[in-house]
Amino acid sequence: MGCNIAIDGPAGAGKSTIAKKVAKELSFIYVDTGAMYRAMAYYLLSQGIKGDEQEAIAEKCQGADISIEYKDGEQIVILNGENVNGVIRTEEVGNMASVSSANPKVREHLLKLQRTLAASNDVVMDGRDIGTTILPDAEVKIYLTASPETRAKRRALEYEQKGIACDINQICQDIVARDLRDMNREISPLKQAEDAVLVDSSEMGIDEVVNAILHVYRQKVQA
Ligand code: DC
C-alpha cells in the first residue's frame, strides 16, 4: 500500500502545479485525475456527443480506454493508444469534462484506474473527490482553493504564456460556472473532506503553498 496525498479543490486553484512540486520533493508519483476526465471529454467530443446527452455519454464512455504512463517524470494520458496530452488543455474540453464527469458511468470508468495507481505507488493525486471518495484513507488531505478572480488571472496568464488569446472575464465566468457544477452534482461533488486541511492560496506564492503542504505531510506522516 502506497502513501497517499490527496489534493482537491476548484478549477484553477493551482492543484497541478503544486501537486507536481510536492511529488517531486517527496519522490512520489503525481497523478492528475482531471487529465483523465479531460481525456474522456475529448473522446466524447470526438464522437460528436454534446454535454446535455447524458445517455449517450453513459454509453459511449465505455469505448474510451484511458491509461497513464510516465516519461521523464511527466504524466502522459493515453486514450485508445494515443498520447492526448497536447489536446486536452482547452476551455472546450475543460467545460465538457466538468459536464461529463457528473455522469456516474464516467466516474465508475475512471475510479478503478485511480485507486489501482494509489494502491501500488506513493502518490500525490489531485482532483475533486480524491479525499472524499477515491482515497478516503489518504494519509494527507488538502483542500486547495483561491478566489475566482485570482484563479481566472492565473488561467489567463497560462494562456498568454502559450500565446493563446483569451478574455479574462469569460474565463472568470466559466470558472464560477464550473465551480457550481462541480460542487452541486449528485455524485462525488467537490467538497472539502472533514479531515482535509484548507489552504487558500489567493495571497500565497507557489513555494509557500508547497511548503505548507510538506509541513502537513511531515506532521501527519513523519511524526
Ligand atoms: O482539474 P481539471 O480542470 O483538469 O478538471 C477538469 C474537470 O474534470 C473538472 O471540471 C471536474 C472534473 N473532475 C472531476 O470531476 N473529478 C476529478 N477527480 C477531477 C476532475
Boltz pocket constraint, residues with backbone or C-beta under 6 A from the ligand:
constraints:
  - pocket:
      binder: B
      contacts: [[A, 11], [A, 12], [A, 33], [A, 34], [A, 35], [A, 37], [A, 38], [A, 94], [A, 97], [A, 98], [A, 99], [A, 101], [A, 102], [A, 126], [A, 127], [A, 128], [A, 129], [A, 130], [A, 178], [A, 182], [A, 188]]
      max_distance: 6.0
